Amino acid sequence: MRILGRISLLCLLTFSAMADEYAVVSNAKMKDLTLLEIRAIFLKKITLISDDTELVPINLEAMDPLRLKFEKEVLGMSFSRLKSYWIQEHYLGHRPPISMKSQESIKAFITKVDGSIGYLNIENIDANMKIHYRWSD
């Protein structure tokens, strides 16, 4: 019985270690952000940070699995609810964040453009980036 318990615990710990981790990141110069500020940035309710730098939120393409996880975990919205939100915002003259095809392109953009913010798998983050929020599956 003890051996079976230890094997079960080992399997559980191994599975936990394999869970994917993600983070909302910017270049290292950006001030620390709260989860509420991150939500407001990606919903375009905040467009400037304290030093008058324009914020540039970046999404992956619409049905990318990481984008769907980000929308659920960070924005607290489903794909259809977010789509409805942006339809309403369109009539107020607001456009959704820009989209990029890959995490590599988001990473390159963030390292070169002040005020940019996006989300990546943890293994794609380097020392030139600041992590603002982290989550896992």
LINDACOR-V931640 format. One record per helix or strand of 2 or more residues. SS is the DSSP state (H for helix, E for strand). FROM is the first residue (numbers start at 0). TO is the last residue. If there is no record, write none. Layout:
# LINDACOR-V931640
ss = (SS:SS)
from = (FROM:FROM)
to = (TO:TO)
This chain:
# LINDACOR-V931640
ss = (H:E:H:E:H:H:E:H:E:H:E)
from = (1:20:34:55:64:78:97:102:115:121:128)
to = (16:26:41:59:74:89:99:111:120:123:135)
